[in-house]
């Protein structure tokens, strides 16, 4: 099982983003093990990690939450999922990844530039690593943080 010291920084980074930058109230649900590799919502941002920890973190959003997040970020309402919106989702994921990395335990880790995928799809999670799914609820709908990481032995 992955060390919670690598999961908690992502939870903290998402909470920080929602509460300080975009001021959208949200609630964290209870983490559980994910059984399939299907993205739960229409838009997913996939962040790869390598180094002392390998795997990926997926932030999956409903269209409503994505538009609300991007609207809060750019300061004006967003009414469709277009290239600008997906770019902004990638930027939000980048901020989350960067913030999370600063809270990682000591070590050598690098985080990839997030890729954003629109549409329900399968995510290529690393094989043999449990996927922890953490549901989040906002007044605009649901999002999920999925963490599939493993520490590499030295």
Steps between C-alpha positions, in 0.01 A plus 500: 500500500626849423615718784232759592781757499465492120118508493435770761696771312259467205196520728650804673585665165145451366350633823734800490410576137126485570507695824750775421530555126155436368297509820261220406385295801557128469492189716739208492343157504640179640793350305447152359666255263404538135412182316506604132710730282212710368515876561200589718421836335510676162830684545816355650838647562773239528823578686788254476766465770844345481804471723473369857127464434348387171145491373234756429238723653176562312268790576167422338230767476144524377447762225318722751784494753758554224317809369453634853869450583622662180249785537627568851858489374451737205248724675214462254233238432600206281216342304671231292787256514731634230879514454534796736304310765709182467820709509379659824417156645857395418627814674286424808639143508850644464443725803367205701798283401752775578344570839479129582865443409617762752337290775653170391745327733866567417606333180550532131167524318395661178149578384399498134307777330136392548311369200130581477259253344139585415241223489451187709792272434729246653808636677824309458577464868828324577437128540522335837448821698180546703298805396369708790196705404398804706159647411447875535168680494442862404174690464548470121552125499758233559867450440734218594869486585653163412847411620696201365853537635766270634824574677804354328745316718857621483 
